[in-house]
Amino acid sequence: MAKQSTSDNPYTRGMAAFVSGLTYDKIPEEVRHRNKLLMLDALGCALYGADLEWSRILQDTLERVDATRTCSVWGTKKKLSAPHAALVNGTQVQGFELDDVHRAGVLHVGAVVLPALISVTEMKPGMSGKEFLTSAVAGYEIGPRVGLCMGPSHIASGWHSGATLGVFSAAAGAARGLKLDTDKTVHALGIAGTQAAGLMAAQFGAMVKRMHAGRSSQSGLYGALFAEAGFTGILNVLESEYGGFCTTMSQSTDKFNLKELTAGLGEVWQTMGIALKFYACVGTNHTTLDALRDMRNERPFTHNDVKKVVVHGSEVTVHHVGWPYEPQGLTSAQLNMPYCIAAWLIENDCFVDQFTEAMVADPQRIALSKKVEVIHDPAITALGAKLRHKVHVELHLNDGTVMKRTIEAARGSEKHFASDAEIIEKFEKLASKALPKARVAELCDAVMGIEKLPDATVLSKLLAA
């Protein structure tokens, strides 16, 4: 890579131009509809997350130190300043491993885009529903592209990609919501990018893993607000050879592909590559759980019949979820494949009810998790980021039967996307934990008919308890 000046930023500027120039009419109808479903899912996850312990700690702590009461904390009666509301609401979306994921880009997108953008609507009322949807799409498009640029080695190196990449999605959505021009959007991305942070060691039981998305959304919001005021950022935040995002995060000059940042921009829509979760655990585990589901549908068996389960997966799968299970709290259990397999084998599900403090320390589940082996398959790793969740699963039963399944994409993924009815059902189930039934229905109608809203601030009002 040649040494670059601060003005050499074709990719950062190309993305900024896309964001600032995006209009409702430029977005295909199928992308608009998909984005509404994705937003509905993220908001349902946030409402479920509102009363979780880690969310309550943030809510209460920030309420004590922040006297501003501008923006809603979703699913509660509380209000905070815009940046702190983004921090809490993003944490709530990611609060129980239920939210969306762009598998190839390795990013939970709604958790970083919507908290920042909805805060913008509350700070500056008057944004129409069409403008809100356009801004959301801008955010949903940008972060995954940075993930595609960085490739699977980014998370394999120990960076929590949802936190590091998310700042760009958050900044893009907020910048479009504020109607920043291309120059100021470049600065918004440059301010956000230098705040990127997040370590994968957080997956081993730490509450802070939940906060990564919220912090990322907050950083993106700061980027857009500061840029609007004339504050400047790194112009070539993605391209810079020394100290740029790509070179620094990869510790290389060749382990990333800048062309992915703008390839097909405005023609290939990354929104359509975002998957939804129907298991309450990290997305990397879903293909394996689907494989076991298919096997049990073919031939019924109980957990007592299982001798061992062998999962062959990518290097990312092994490092991300394949470690031997030890009870270290809910976060650790949700990010651990052996535990999730054990839970599914016992209960035939792996949703919210399978993750309690008692269950994750259950000796029966721990013993069953020891029967799971997660093995690196170099051939799967060689397929690249888009197939990083592919698995070959072998189920060995005590009677000598060996069942095998290969799954490339999980249920709810971009290749097997869920129906509108399935997504709405999931939303209603989650949202009803924080809101009355009538409000849940009203919020659903508002999101699915968002183009009709004269002022998108109605969303924050409906999200408040």
Secondary structure in CASP SS format (residue, H / E / C, confidence):
PFRMAT SS
TARGET T0000
AUTHOR 0000-0000-0000
METHOD secondary structure of the structure
MODEL  1
M C 1.00
A C 1.00
K C 1.00
Q C 1.00
S C 1.00
T C 1.00
S C 1.00
D C 1.00
N C 1.00
P H 1.00
Y H 1.00
T H 1.00
R H 1.00
G H 1.00
M H 1.00
A H 1.00
A H 1.00
F H 1.00
V H 1.00
S H 1.00
G H 1.00
L C 1.00
T C 1.00
Y H 1.00
D H 1.00
K H 1.00
I C 1.00
P C 1.00
E H 1.00
E H 1.00
V H 1.00
R H 1.00
H H 1.00
R H 1.00
N H 1.00
K H 1.00
L H 1.00
L H 1.00
M H 1.00
L H 1.00
D H 1.00
A H 1.00
L H 1.00
G H 1.00
C H 1.00
A H 1.00
L H 1.00
Y H 1.00
G H 1.00
A C 1.00
D C 1.00
L C 1.00
E H 1.00
W H 1.00
S H 1.00
R H 1.00
I H 1.00
L H 1.00
Q H 1.00
D H 1.00
T H 1.00
L H 1.00
E H 1.00
R H 1.00
V H 1.00
D C 1.00
A C 1.00
T C 1.00
R C 1.00
T C 1.00
C E 1.00
S E 1.00
V C 1.00
W C 1.00
G C 1.00
T C 1.00
K C 1.00
K C 1.00
K E 1.00
L E 1.00
S C 1.00
A H 1.00
P H 1.00
H H 1.00
A H 1.00
A H 1.00
L H 1.00
V H 1.00
N H 1.00
G H 1.00
T H 1.00
Q H 1.00
V H 1.00
Q C 1.00
G C 1.00
F C 1.00
E C 1.00
L C 1.00
D C 1.00
D C 1.00
V E 1.00
H E 1.00
R C 1.00
A C 1.00
G C 1.00
V C 1.00
L E 1.00
H C 1.00
V C 1.00
G H 1.00
A H 1.00
V H 1.00
V H 1.00
L H 1.00
P H 1.00
A H 1.00
L H 1.00
I H 1.00
S H 1.00
V H 1.00
T H 1.00
E H 1.00
M H 1.00
K C 1.00
P C 1.00
G C 1.00
M C 1.00
S C 1.00
G H 1.00
K H 1.00
E H 1.00
F H 1.00
L H 1.00
T H 1.00
S H 1.00
A H 1.00
V H 1.00
A H 1.00
G H 1.00
Y H 1.00
E H 1.00
I H 1.00
G H 1.00
P H 1.00
R H 1.00
V H 1.00
G H 1.00
L H 1.00
C H 1.00
M H 1.00
G C 1.00
P C 1.00
S H 1.00
H H 1.00
I H 1.00
A H 1.00
S C 1.00
G C 1.00
W E 1.00
H C 1.00
S H 1.00
G H 1.00
A H 1.00
T H 1.00
L C 1.00
G H 1.00
V H 1.00
F H 1.00
S H 1.00
A H 1.00
A H 1.00
A H 1.00
G H 1.00
A H 1.00
A H 1.00
R H 1.00
G H 1.00
L C 1.00
K C 1.00
L C 1.00
D C 1.00
T H 1.00
D H 1.00
K H 1.00
T H 1.00
V H 1.00
H H 1.00
A H 1.00
L H 1.00
G H 1.00
I H 1.00
A H 1.00
G H 1.00
T C 1.00
Q C 1.00
A C 1.00
A C 1.00
G C 1.00
L E 1.00
M H 1.00
A H 1.00
A H 1.00
Q H 1.00
F C 1.00
G C 1.00
A C 1.00
M C 1.00
V H 1.00
K H 1.00
R H 1.00
M H 1.00
H H 1.00
A H 1.00
G H 1.00
R H 1.00
S H 1.00
S H 1.00
Q H 1.00
S H 1.00
G H 1.00
L H 1.00
Y H 1.00
G H 1.00
A H 1.00
L H 1.00
F H 1.00
A H 1.00
E H 1.00
A C 1.00
G C 1.00
F C 1.00
T C 1.00
G C 1.00
I C 1.00
L C 1.00
N C 1.00
V C 1.00
L C 1.00
E C 1.00
S C 1.00
E C 1.00
Y C 1.00
G C 1.00
G C 1.00
F H 1.00
C H 1.00
T H 1.00
T H 1.00
M H 1.00
S H 1.00
Q C 1.00
S C 1.00
T C 1.00
D C 1.00
K C 1.00
F C 1.00
N C 1.00
L H 1.00
K H 1.00
E H 1.00
L H 1.00
T C 1.00
A C 1.00
G C 1.00
L C 1.00
G C 1.00
E C 1.00
V C 1.00
W C 1.00
Q H 1.00
T H 1.00
M H 1.00
G H 1.00
I E 1.00
A E 1.00
L C 1.00
K C 1.00
F C 1.00
Y C 1.00
A C 1.00
C C 1.00
V C 1.00
G H 1.00
T H 1.00
N H 1.00
H H 1.00
T H 1.00
T H 1.00
L H 1.00
D H 1.00
A H 1.00
L H 1.00
R H 1.00
D H 1.00
M H 1.00
R H 1.00
N H 1.00
E H 1.00
R C 1.00
P C 1.00
F C 1.00
T C 1.00
H H 1.00
N H 1.00
D H 1.00
V E 1.00
K E 1.00
K E 1.00
V E 1.00
V E 1.00
V E 1.00
H E 1.00
G E 1.00
S C 1.00
E H 1.00
V H 1.00
T H 1.00
V H 1.00
H H 1.00
H H 1.00
V H 1.00
G C 1.00
W C 1.00
P C 1.00
Y C 1.00
E C 1.00
P C 1.00
Q C 1.00
G C 1.00
L H 1.00
T H 1.00
S H 1.00
A H 1.00
Q H 1.00
L C 1.00
N C 1.00
M H 1.00
P H 1.00
Y H 1.00
C H 1.00
I H 1.00
A H 1.00
A H 1.00
W H 1.00
L H 1.00
I H 1.00
E H 1.00
N C 1.00
D C 1.00
C C 1.00
F C 1.00
V H 1.00
D H 1.00
Q H 1.00
F C 1.00
T C 1.00
E H 1.00
A H 1.00
M H 1.00
V H 1.00
A C 1.00
D C 1.00
P H 1.00
Q H 1.00
R H 1.00
I H 1.00
A H 1.00
L H 1.00
S H 1.00
K C 1.00
K C 1.00
V E 1.00
E E 1.00
V E 1.00
I E 1.00
H E 1.00
D C 1.00
P H 1.00
A H 1.00
I H 1.00
T H 1.00
A C 1.00
L C 1.00
G C 1.00
A H 1.00
K H 1.00
L H 1.00
R C 1.00
H C 1.00
K C 1.00
V E 1.00
H E 1.00
V E 1.00
E E 1.00
L E 1.00
H E 1.00
L E 1.00
N C 1.00
D C 1.00
G C 1.00
T C 1.00
V E 1.00
M E 1.00
K E 1.00
R E 1.00
T E 1.00
I E 1.00
E C 1.00
A C 1.00
A C 1.00
R C 1.00
G C 1.00
S C 1.00
E C 1.00
K C 1.00
H C 1.00
F C 1.00
A C 1.00
S C 1.00
D H 1.00
A H 1.00
E H 1.00
I H 1.00
I H 1.00
E H 1.00
K H 1.00
F H 1.00
E H 1.00
K H 1.00
L H 1.00
A H 1.00
S C 1.00
K C 1.00
A C 1.00
L C 1.00
P C 1.00
K H 1.00
A H 1.00
R H 1.00
V H 1.00
A H 1.00
E H 1.00
L H 1.00
C H 1.00
D H 1.00
A H 1.00
V H 1.00
M H 1.00
G C 1.00
I H 1.00
E H 1.00
K H 1.00
L C 1.00
P C 1.00
D C 1.00
A C 1.00
T H 1.00
V H 1.00
L H 1.00
S H 1.00
K H 1.00
L H 1.00
L H 1.00
A C 1.00
A C 1.00
END
